[in-house]
């Protein structure tokens, strides 16, 4: 997205929306939730025990490019990834957010 320029990136960052309004000519439409926004949405929907995890907070680009799969370093990277992705500071740093929650049983 950086190649689209600062104004486009600011609009997407400000709204979370990728649409033809924020990215002129875009055919890909989505909303990129921040962790707090997704948690609030799920809780307003009556879900409890909301658990969030980032996806690929550490293992994208630079780190994984230098680590060969199957090596001790690779397994260490995956272990650190698993630990980091559930930390509040990393939730908004991954490529995706994963959510799990449950609905209270109706009486």
N, C-alpha and C positions, 0 to 999 in steps of 0.2 A: 504494500500500500504506500510505502514511502515515495515511490516513483510518481504517485498521483499528486504530490505537492502538499505543502503545509496546510493550506486552507481545508482541503478535503480531509486530511488526517485529523485536524482540529475538530471538524464537524462530526466525524465518526467517534472520536474520543469523547466529545461533549455529550452526544446523544446515545451512543452505544449502537446506533442504527447504521447498517449498510443497506442502502436503498438508492433508488434513482434520485432521491432528493439530496442525499449526502454525497453520493458518488455518481455524478452524471453519467448516464449510459449504462449503469450497472444492471445486470440481469440476475445477480445474486443478491437476494434480500434476506437479511437476518438481523437479530438483535443480539449484541454481545453483552451479556449480563456481567456486572461486577458481582463479587461474592455476596456483599451485603444486600444488594438488590435481589438476587436470586433467593437468598435465605428469607428475606421479608416476603417475597411473593409466595413461597411455599408455606410459610407460617400463616399468612393471611388466608391461604386456602385450607387451613385447618390441619396441616400436617405437623407432626411433632418429631422429636429426635432427629432433626435435620442434620445430616452429615455432609460436608463438602470436601472435595479434594480437587486440586489442580491436576492437570494432565501435562506432562512434559515440561515441568518448571526448570529442571536441571539438564535433562537429557537431549535437548534440542541443540542443533547447530554446533557450536564450538566444542563443548564437552564430548559429545558422542562422536564427533569427527575424529577425535584423537585416541579413542578407546576402541580396541578391537573386540567385537562380540565374543563371548565365551571365556574371556580372560578374567583373572582375579579383579583387575581394575574395572572391567565391565560389570561384574556382579556387585562390586562396591558402589559403583555409580548408580545402579538400580536400587540398591538398599538405601542410599542417600536420597534418591528420588522419592522413594516410598515414604520416607520420614519427612522430607521437606514439603511435599505436596499437600499435606494436611495442616501445615502451620499457617496461622492467619496471615503472616507476611507474604506467603507464597501464593495464596489462593487466587489473587488477581494477576499472577505472573505467568501462569501456564498458558498453553495454547487453547485449552478447553476447561470447562468446569464440569465436574461430575457431582451429582447430588443423589443422596439416598435419604428417604424419610418414611414415616409410616403415618397412617391415618388412625385415629383412635376408634376403637370398636363402637359402633352405634348400639345403644341399648334398645 
